Amino acid sequence: MIPEPENTWCPALAPSLMLRHDTVRGADLLVLPERVVVLEGHAGVIVGLCDGTRTVPGIVGELAERFPGAPVATTVPSFLDRLRQEGWLK
């Protein structure tokens, strides 16, 4: 299957994954069926915006408003693509 262009793709977590916050670690976690991935920095915020309703440009725009001056336009699309390649986003 050919992936959709990034300007029309509305990323969402794969059905078998959950985003959780671990208060003990103070970190966001991606809970997979047989493992847990600790998300560093603002990765949990980015994944939290992947609800299937926002396009990648919409996610980038929202993050640019929240984090002025951060290089979200260059880093977020590639981060989301890596998550899609892992099978964590659909």
N, C-alpha and C positions, 0 to 999 in steps of 0.2 A: 504494500500500500504506500502510495506517495504521500508524504506529509503535506498538510495544507500550508499555504503561504502564511508567514507569521502575522501579517496584518489582518487575517480573517480567523486565525486559530484562537479559540477561547479555551485555554488550558483548564483542566480540572484534574483533581487527584484520581488515580486509578481506583476502581471500586474496592479493592482489597486493602487500601492504605488509609491511615488516619493521621491527622496532624494533632499532636498533643503538646501541652506545655508541662515540663517537669519542674515543679517548684523547688525540689531538692537540688537539682543541678542548675536551676535558673536558665534552662535552655529549652528550645523548641525541639520536638522529636518527630520524625516520620516513623510511624509504627507500621512495619511490613509484616506479612504473615509469619516469617521466621527470623526476623531481626529488627533492630531499631537503629535508625540513623540519626545522629545528633546533628542538628542544623546550627551552623555558626553564624555569628553576626546577625544581619537582618534577613537571613534566608527564610526564617519562619514567617516573617511579615510578607515576603514575596509569595511563598507557597500559600499563605492564608488568603491572598487575593485571587488565587486560581480556583474560582468557584464555578467555572463553566459559562459565566455570563460576560466576563470582560475579555476583550482581545488583548494580545500582547502590547500593542500601542496604548491601549487603555490602562493596562497595569503599569507600564512605563510612565505614563502621564501622571497617574495617581502617586507613584513613588517619587517622581520629580517634584511634586508639590509638597510631599511630606519631608523630603530630604533635599532641600535646595543645594545645588552645587555638587551633588553626588553624581558619579558617572553612570547613572542608571540606563541611559539610552544605549550604551555600549555593553554593559555587563549583564543586565537582566535578560535580554533575549537569548544570549548564549547560555546563561545559567538554566533558563527554562528549557532550551533545546537539549541540554545535557540530561535534565530530569526526564524529558520525553524519551531520549535514547535509552535510559535505564528502565523505561516502562512504568515510571512512577506517575507520569502525567499522560492523560489521553487527550 
